[in-house]
Amino acid sequence: MAPTKSSPRFLMLWTVLATAGGCSQILGINDYEIDPKLGSSHAGGEGGGGASSEAGKSDSAGHSALAGAPAAGQPGEGGTAGAPPNTPLGGAGGDEAEGGGAGATDQGGEAGAGGAPPAEKFTGCDGTPFQGNEAIVRSCILRVGCQVWTYPTDTISRCVSQNTQNTYEGTKCTLDAQTCADITECEGGRVEKTFCTGLADGQYCNGNEVVTCGDFPHARDCAKYGGTCHDFGVELGSSGDTVECALSAVTTCAATTTVDECGGPANAYRYQCEGDVAYGTKCSNFAASCQEIGGEVGCYYPLNTCASEGVSCTNGRATWCDGESKATFDCGSVGLECATAGDYYDDNGRQCAAPGCTPTDIVECQESCKGSNLTFCYGGAPVTVDCKDYGFTKCEEYDYDCSGSAMNDCLYTSDVISFAECE
């Protein structure tokens, strides 16, 4: 079994209902709440909580990230808004056969004379080829791998299979990502190794960035969070760190607090107070709003409402309703079919399927690494890519202990789940 690591959970969730009891999704990409149960199989979204360091502290101090509370952006029920078009399948030509000509084929074309036919990149569980969406594969691999310090509430498999980036306004900004710089522009976070050289684990100000030094050094841009980097000189909340993004627009602080609140202009900020200074996140910068849902204050993506609990398929799209709010996932935009028995609990996460793949195939398929090759699950069917083709140098596996967790991929098990990413 792969090693485990402490890592934050997403506040700006890219996926669907993180808890079986509700569709609401907390915002999370840069409001991390480190979940101490996450361990690096080798190595390891926007939640809240203290500063995120290798020891398991979260970024944005005090942010609460209930896995599964949506934030910004209504589900794209009517179509595939923002989803890049499907691209042709790629395929390598066959090796030279006896006496035959060799030569790689382009975009799945005919193999060289006498060579074996090119292998299909995307095939279902029954071997049937299907049209995979290369643009979504790339953006999902980048969305997870460029934020190596976080636990992906939506794994690469879920991100691709449900096109989850297209579901909420706050996550659509990574749909067309080609590099980690594109992810940083959207999410406000980036890997930062140089600054941390020789520094002890913890958080520091580097210009207007909060830099977290530890196993997975990274920086958060306070401008994206609506504030300025500030060293308070005292430990903030339970994080043990002294540095956070101070919010000058929030002027209601009078004494130190230890719980999240909503406030500031238009009630757009989620914050805590250190004396008369607020620190936290401007939710509206992530197309979200600060709300209290189920006793949890956080940055949430808005969702459309619904009344009947269940799951339905229409025009290749799966719509999930928990009895109050709904989210729609466009299976067709990534070349998959939608099928459901209509049960919100039993069907959860299993609607977008590759040809011949059953709900069991979708649940049992696991991500893995072999050298720099990453295998992820595309609608239940394994697909293998080389991380080097996406600008990374290696593939890493991680384990997550699901016991007592409401994280999205823990809906189907109470055991340890494994996921992989390019780094």
Secondary structure, 3 states (H helix, E strand, C coil): CCCECCEEEEEECCCCCCECCECCEEEEEEEEEEECCEECCCCCCCCCCCCEECCCEECCCCCCCCCCCCCCCCCCCCCCCCCCCCCCCCCCCCCCCCCCCCCCCCCCCCCCCCCCCCCCCCECCCCCECCCCHHHHHHHHHHHHCCCCCECCCCHHHHHHCCHHHCCHHHHHHCCCCCHHHHHHHHCEEECCCCCCCCCCEEEEECCEEEEECCCCEEEEHHHHCCEEEECCCCCCCCCCCEEEECCCCCCCCCCCCCCEEECHHHCEEEEEECCEEEEEEHHHHCCEEEEECCEEEEEECCEECCCCEEEEECCEEEEECCCEEEEEEHHHHCCEECCCCCCCCCCCCCEECCCCCHHHHHHCCCEEECCEEEEEECCEEEEEEHHHHCCCCEEEEEEECCCCCCHHHCCCCCEEEEEEEC
